[in-house]
Amino acid sequence: MKVPLSRTVALAVPAERAWTLLQDVPGVAACMPGAKITEQVDAAHYKGVVAVKVGPASLSFRGEIEVQDVNAGSRSLRLLAKGTDTTGGSGASMALAARIEARDAASCTLIGSGEVSMSGKAAGFGARMMSTVADQVIGQFAANFAARLQAAPEAAPAAGAPAAAAVQPLGAFGLFWGALKAWLRALFARP
């Protein structure tokens, strides 16, 4: 099962500051609800864990992240993450492309797109449920990314540095509300 991801976020910081944080893989991972980098293998490879709750099930994935391309000229990068559930019953991968576009000297836009692929038990939750969960996770990531940038007005955190402000974990209520809204839309959209 594949779920597309897409998000555009306005940021009230200069583009270069946002670009500095976007290149900091551990810093970016710290903005993702339930994600944590556990090891940096080399400049382009990391190991980490991601925990996510989908409906009544909690899934924990261990995996690897590969930085596939970094283009400072266009302030863009591509990442590929792959992992397996710690019970071995599910697999997941995520291809992500992100870029920072300057709007003016003091603001910019973070534009991200990608695709999450699920296999095994996790795929059994269905595309609609997974799409809702993915949207909630990406929305919380965007809020955490913006909060981390705003927390240090003079400079973004150095690579691997702890966040200056605590990021918000993905709340169960937010997931439940998102799933309920998606279910109601689907229910009333049927002919």
WOMO-V452328 format. One record per residue. RES is the residue in three letters. OMEGA is omega in degrees with one decimal (none if undefined). Layout:
# WOMO-V452328
RES;OMEGA, RES;OMEGA
This chain:
# WOMO-V452328
MET;-179.7, LYS;179.8, VAL;178.3, PRO;177.8, LEU;176.7, SER;179.0, ARG;173.5, THR;-174.8, VAL;174.4, ALA;-179.4, LEU;-178.6, ALA;177.0, VAL;176.4, PRO;-176.9, ALA;-178.2, GLU;178.2, ARG;178.3, ALA;179.0, TRP;177.7, THR;179.2, LEU;-177.9, LEU;179.3, GLN;-178.9, ASP;-174.1, VAL;177.0, PRO;177.9, GLY;177.6, VAL;178.6, ALA;178.8, ALA;177.7, CYS;-177.3, MET;-179.8, PRO;175.9, GLY;-176.6, ALA;178.0, LYS;173.6, ILE;-180.0, THR;-178.3, GLU;171.1, GLN;-177.6, VAL;175.2, ASP;-174.8, ALA;-175.9, ALA;-175.3, HIS;-178.7, TYR;171.2, LYS;-178.4, GLY;179.0, VAL;175.1, VAL;175.6, ALA;-179.6, VAL;178.2, LYS;178.7, VAL;-175.9, GLY;-178.8, PRO;-174.6, ALA;172.6, SER;179.8, LEU;177.0, SER;-177.5, PHE;170.0, ARG;-178.1, GLY;-175.9, GLU;176.0, ILE;176.2, GLU;173.3, VAL;-173.1, GLN;-177.9, ASP;173.8, VAL;-179.2, ASN;-177.8, ALA;-179.2, GLY;179.6, SER;-177.3, ARG;-178.4, SER;175.2, LEU;175.8, ARG;178.7, LEU;171.9, LEU;178.5, ALA;178.5, LYS;178.9, GLY;175.5, THR;176.7, ASP;-177.2, THR;176.1, THR;179.8, GLY;-176.7, GLY;-177.1, SER;175.0, GLY;178.8, ALA;171.9, SER;179.0, MET;171.9, ALA;-175.3, LEU;173.0, ALA;-179.5, ALA;176.7, ARG;177.5, ILE;176.6, GLU;177.7, ALA;172.1, ARG;173.7, ASP;-175.0, ALA;-174.9, ALA;-178.5, SER;-178.6, CYS;178.8, THR;172.2, LEU;-179.4, ILE;-179.0, GLY;175.3, SER;179.9, GLY;-178.2, GLU;174.7, VAL;176.1, SER;179.9, MET;175.5, SER;179.3, GLY;-176.7, LYS;-178.4, ALA;179.8, ALA;-179.1, GLY;-179.8, PHE;177.3, GLY;-175.7, ALA;-177.3, ARG;179.4, MET;-178.6, MET;178.5, SER;178.2, THR;179.2, VAL;-179.8, ALA;179.7, ASP;178.4, GLN;-179.4, VAL;-180.0, ILE;177.3, GLY;179.0, GLN;175.5, PHE;-178.5, ALA;178.9, ALA;179.3, ASN;178.6, PHE;179.7, ALA;179.8, ALA;179.5, ARG;177.2, LEU;-178.4, GLN;-176.0, ALA;-179.4, ALA;-172.5, PRO;-176.9, GLU;-176.9, ALA;174.8, ALA;-180.0, PRO;175.8, ALA;-179.3, ALA;176.8, GLY;-178.2, ALA;177.6, PRO;-179.7, ALA;178.8, ALA;177.4, ALA;-178.3, ALA;176.5, VAL;-177.4, GLN;176.1, PRO;178.6, LEU;-177.6, GLY;179.0, ALA;179.7, PHE;179.2, GLY;177.7, LEU;-179.4, PHE;-178.5, TRP;178.4, GLY;179.4, ALA;179.4, LEU;179.0, LYS;179.2, ALA;-179.9, TRP;179.5, LEU;176.6, ARG;-179.1, ALA;-178.6, LEU;-177.1, PHE;178.5, ALA;-179.4, ARG;-178.7, PRO;none
